[in-house]
Amino acid sequence: MKSPLVRLCLVISLCGVPALSFASEQTETSPISWMMTYQGNSWPAADTVFTLTNGPAGSCFGFWLRPSDAGYQANYATLLAAQISKRAITVYAMDDQQSQWTGSTSKYCLVDSIKWQS
């Protein structure tokens, strides 16, 4: 039988699993091919969509950011900086049905996080 201390350590270590492990798609490192930001009163919403130079990743044709999500401003700033500097990024995204962008018939996956490449 495991001691309560061992169980506690196991629970604490499982709580420390990074959010990246929940993303279902990870891209190859690539520069941004194109990016578009919609204003709030236009269709579909004030979302940002983009694709990578390396093309689709897994089942994702492209990726999108939703302004209401936590971390939107940091991810948007990272995208802008990568676009301007032509530096590569790695995108971690959710590809489940609820995370797909509704503004296109192509599959755009909701961004979970973006890794800046040096």
Sequence and secondary structure as in RCSB ss.txt:
>XXXX:A:sequence
MKSPLVRLCLVISLCGVPALSFASEQTETSPISWMMTYQGNSWPAADTVFTLTNGPAGSCFGFWLRPSDAGYQAN
YATLLAAQISKRAITVYAMDDQQSQWTGSTSKYCLVDSIKWQS
>XXXX:A:secstr
   HHHHHHHHHHHHT  GGGG SEE  SB EEEEEE  TTSSS S EEEEETT  BTTBSEEEE TTSTTHHHH
HHHHHHHHHHT  EEEEEE SGGGB TT SS EEEEEEEEE  
